[in-house]
Amino acid sequence: MKKELLFVIDSLETAGAEKSLVTLLSMLDLSKFNVELMLFAHGNELEELIPKSINLLRPLEYTIFTQRRVKDNLINSLSYRNFKMLLSRMKYSSKIRLKKYSNPQKARVFWQSVSGVIEKNPKTYDVAISYAQGVPTFYVAEKVNAKKKIAWVNAIYRLKRNDRKYQRKYYDLYDKIVGVSETAKEIFSETFPEYFNKMEVIYDINNPQFISEMADIGDGYEDSFHGIRILTIGRLARQKGYDIALEACKKLKEKGIDFKWYVLGKGPLEEEIRQYIVSHGLTNHFILLGVKTNPYPFIKKSDIYVQTSKFEGFGLAIAEARMLNVPVVTTNFDAVYNQMVQNKNGLVVNMDPESVADGIINLIHNHNLRNEITEYLKHEKKGNVEEIEKFYNLVI
């Protein structure tokens, strides 16, 4: 008899955890599993890559509610004399406007505000998996019946005291907790030492054959630029260190480097980044391309991949660049040495604009170093599809 699996994640935007989940779903042996997927937000780019045999559950009532206009929701609430969802939404919105919250704090405030109007999943599963921290973790713990519950930790998870206390009651309900790197496990264990024996490590799965095939589909860059192409992929958010990237870009321009720095991603900092680009004369140098479902032609046609993250659970985009033999310059975030070998597959630099700019310039001008890194990349181990066996051991 097939096992019933449920995966829960916030959405399928083109970010690391989301791409990792889509890859995992595409590799599952579906002769062994019936798989369902629940999202808190629908209509994002990676949904089209969900295998046809995966059952994407209909949106939650609250998700449908938040997609309607406020005016329509007000009329609907008055008609049915049911104001619970409206009040929950207003409660969350007002709290978010009053104070600047970190992502873990925002997830807590969201769940405290709206969990009362989130319906329970009616099924009982063999295994339910929250594939991200925060709201998916709370949902699976509180709203799903399953014989086994597994929580994925795909970020560096340091929490303030109030959030540790709040989240502890949810993680208590999980049988296993999976870190996507040894560093992610180590730091989560520092935050919650009592869960150390519950923890496993399963790296974000990346399939080199799939990535290589996707890199040959589509055209990638559409301009006729012939200088150095630099690429960064990541949500336009504080975590990704775009303040560092922008300052480094300005330094490259000041030094007369012939380059364009492209960015694939969207997020809350987009307007702020655009304003910086215009005010510092970087319109022809720092180019926001938005989101692409298939980023791999862009990676393949880049000269250097740059990651300026302040923290990452693993750094999937770096792994993808490595699989396409593109030299990497990355900041020294906690988990970076889970995959980087200094001066072999790229350069790990300090987390400041000067160091990032110097690393890029080093790769541009030092042809021997760049060629050595490219040759190393061609021969280093590609991907980690064997991680799927760890997943099977976890759920069977």
HELIX and SHEET records of a PDB file:
HELIX    1   1 GLY A   16  MET A   27  1                                  12    
HELIX    2   2 GLU A   45  LEU A   49  5                                   5    
HELIX    3   3 GLU A   61  GLN A   67  1                                   7    
HELIX    4   4 VAL A   70  TYR A   80  1                                  11    
HELIX    5   5 LYS A   84  LEU A   98  1                                  15    
HELIX    6   6 ASN A  103  VAL A  114  1                                  12    
HELIX    7   7 SER A  115  VAL A  117  5                                   3    
HELIX    8   8 VAL A  135  LYS A  143  1                                   9    
HELIX    9   9 ARG A  161  TYR A  171  1                                  11    
HELIX   10  10 GLU A  182  THR A  191  1                                  10    
HELIX   11  11 PRO A  193  LYS A  198  5                                   6    
HELIX   12  12 PRO A  208  ALA A  215  1                                   8    
HELIX   13  13 ARG A  238  LYS A  240  5                                   3    
HELIX   14  14 TYR A  242  GLU A  254  1                                  13    
HELIX   15  15 GLU A  270  SER A  279  1                                  10    
HELIX   16  16 TYR A  296  LYS A  300  1                                   5    
HELIX   17  17 LEU A  316  MET A  323  1                                   8    
HELIX   18  18 VAL A  336  ASN A  338  5                                   3    
HELIX   19  19 PRO A  353  HIS A  365  1                                  13    
HELIX   20  20 HIS A  367  HIS A  379  1                                  13    
HELIX   21  21 GLU A  387  VAL A  395  1                                   9    
SHEET    1   A 7 ASN A  55  LEU A  56  0                                        
SHEET    2   A 7 PHE A  33  LEU A  39  1                                        
SHEET    3   A 7 LYS A   3  ILE A   9  1                                        
SHEET    4   A 7 THR A 124  SER A 130  1                                        
SHEET    5   A 7 ASN A 145  VAL A 153  1                                        
SHEET    6   A 7 LYS A 176  GLY A 179  1                                        
SHEET    7   A 7 MET A 199  VAL A 201  1                                        
SHEET    1   B 6 PHE A 286  LEU A 288  0                                        
SHEET    2   B 6 PHE A 259  LEU A 264  1                                        
SHEET    3   B 6 ILE A 228  ILE A 233  1                                        
SHEET    4   B 6 ILE A 304  GLN A 307  1                                        
SHEET    5   B 6 VAL A 328  THR A 331  1                                        
SHEET    6   B 6 GLY A 346  VAL A 349  1                                        
END                                                                             
